[in-house]
């Protein structure tokens, strides 16, 4: 028969084996988790384009509203909504205020009152716009507005016209009702693009052709963790310049092209 001491020894041995197995499994799990959460990406030299993004709205440059200064009745409306008119064409007549005519070539976009309705002073009766003379307006956050300047190049993309990328440039930027408004001149906006439509706007604020770049995902509070050629890991403080969403320009910091930057893997 096995002695009591031998039973205790066997029991302790199995406990030790069990603990070792648990430690081994836990260590493997941690190693697997680290390998799957992090990866190494090398710095690179290349071009970086930094842009400010926004949602723009198409607007017509020339708009006209018929209003009268005194109460009056609509005598006659000469046009219909959607009708194209030429400068000088009759639009609407009132009992006491004569006939209002189109001040430019355009399209009638709204008729609010018709004969024999009475119109109060300074009430819009009829609206028209020049649908050919268009621009895009964007409202920017303060941080973006600080970097946008007149003349900068712009790319415009309409959701329903994915095959077409329109080019433009910043014409003006100014404050309005506590917003920061940017007007963009656009080349080749066809007749199918109408005022009121929205578009994704990308304003290029800086371009550098031979920049030292590190992945944005590896930068944390101005520090990157790198693995050097000797396989040692070091934390390097850097100063960032332009950022394009995936890569950041390194202006200052001991970053070498042979380094490997530790980054978090993107979640799938």
SULDANOR-V462200 format. One record per helix or strand. SS is the DSSP state (@ for helix, = for strand). FROM is the first residue (numbers start at 0). LEN is the number of residues. Records with the same first field share a line. If there is no record, write none. Layout:
SS->FROM-LEN ; FROM-LEN
This chain:
@->3-34 ; 141-4 ; 158-3 ; 215-3
=->37-4 ; 43-17 ; 62-4 ; 71-6 ; 83-2 ; 89-5 ; 97-4 ; 105-6 ; 117-2 ; 125-4 ; 133-7 ; 152-5 ; 164-12 ; 178-8 ; 197-18 ; 218-2 ; 222-5 ; 232-5 ; 238-5 ; 246-6 ; 259-5
